[in-house]
Amino acid sequence: MKQGFQRFLTRVLPHITIVLAGMFVIFWILDILNPTMNFINREISNKLLIIFCTASLVTSIVTIGLERKTD
């Protein structure tokens, strides 16, 4: 059962991360275009969020690519 859960995480988690990272990038763009919506309030938060999203996307894409090579 432990191996099944681990396989589930390695297959599903990168896709979830891509979706969430995309959502946060959209929130960042919306915050720039319409600051009254206040998705993100601080300048440092914006920069950290973009770094997080970029790192998450790269990690997820690499993980999915490596997984497809091993299958």
C-alpha positions, 0 to 999 in steps of 0.5 A: 500500500505504501508503494501505491501511495508513493506512485500516486503522489509521483503521478498526481502531485506534479499535475496539481502543482502545475495547476496551482502555480498557474492559478497563482500566476493568474492571481499575480497578473490580476493583482497588477491589472486590478489592485483593488481586488487585493489578491496579493497585497505586498510587493515582496509577496509578489516576487516570492510568489513568482519565484515559487511558481516558476520553481514549481512549474520547472520541478513539475515539468522535469518530474513528469518528463522523467516519469514518462521516460521511465514508463 
